[in-house]
Amino acid sequence: MITLYGIKNCDTVKKARAWLEAQGMAYQFHDFRKEGLDAPLLEKWEAILGWEALLNKRGTSWRKLDESQREGVDRAKAMALMLEQTSLIKRPVLETGTKTLIGFTADYYADEL
């Protein structure tokens, strides 16, 4: 079963959901802002993708952090921040059972799925 993780009102997540639906691919959506995210799942993603790829430094959530929170970010600090504020995670994250993908473009999904 495919699971798409993200935030319901995120434009990129909306595009990914529309693409999956247009392809007739069944998936489960997990809104980690509403449903939360546990440390073991985040650690699994980090082991596959790396914390640098998971941490979205381009979004407004990152810019809203105090400078002291943004300075000296390492793995431990990034993981704690992402668990505390899930909107800091780059979206969407897609798990297929055999692959874990981050971000979305139609070409990327077509190539990987």
N, C-alpha and C positions, 0 to 999 in steps of 0.2 A: 504494500500500500504506500502510495506517495503522500508525504506530509509536507505542506507548505507552511513555513513559520514566518510571521511578520506582524504588521500592524494593519488593521482593516482599512484605515483611511490613507495609507501610504500609496502614492501614485504608482511606484514601481511594483508594489505588491498587487495592486489592481491590474496592472498590465500582465503580470505573470499569471494571475488567476484567469484572466480573459484568454490568454494564450492556451493554458491547459484545457479550459472548457472548449475552445474552438477546435482543439485536437481530439476532443472526446476522451480525455484522460481523467479518470476518477482520482480524486485527491481529497485529503482531509486538511482543513485549514485550522491552524493554531495561532490565535491572536495572543502573542506573548505579553502585550500590554494588559489585556483583560485576564488571561488565564495564567500568566506568570511563566517563569522559566526556572528550572532547577539547575543547580551547580553541576551535577553529573552530565547533563545534556550539553551545557555550555563547554565543559571540559572536553567532551567528545568532539564537538565542532572545532575547538581550538587545536586538538591533536591532529585533526585532518587538515584544517585550513590555515591555522596559525592565528594568534591573537591580533596581529597587525592587520590581517585581512578582515577580521570580524569587527574590529573597532572602527566605527564610521566617524572619521574626523572632519567630514565635509558637511555634516548636518547641523541644524540649529541646536540640537541637544548638546553637541560638543561645544559649540560657541557659547552656550549659556553657562557652561561650567565655570567656576572660579579659576583664575589663572593658576592658583596653587594646585588644583585638581588636575589640570592639563600638563603641568610641568613634571618632568621626570617619569613619564608613564612607562612602566615596564609590564611584563606579563601579569604579575600579581595585582598591580594597581588597575590595569585594564580589565582584568576578569572581575574584580570587585565592583568597578564602576558599571560594567555591563550587567551584572546581576542586580545591582541597585537601580539602574535606569536602563531598562531594556531597549529604549529608543536609541541608545548608543550603538546597538548592533546593526551592522549593515544588513539591508533587507533586499529581497527575501532570502531565507535559507530553505533549501528544498532537499528533503531526504527521500531517496527512492528505495532504500533497503540495500543497495549496492553502491550508491553514489551520494555525496553531499555537495550541493552546489550553493554558491552565494552570489547574489545579485541577479539581474535578469536582462537579457536581450533575447529577442526571438531567435536569432541565429545561434546564440549560445545554447539555449534550451533545445533547439532542433538538432544541433550537433551532439549534445550530451544524452538526449533522451531518444 
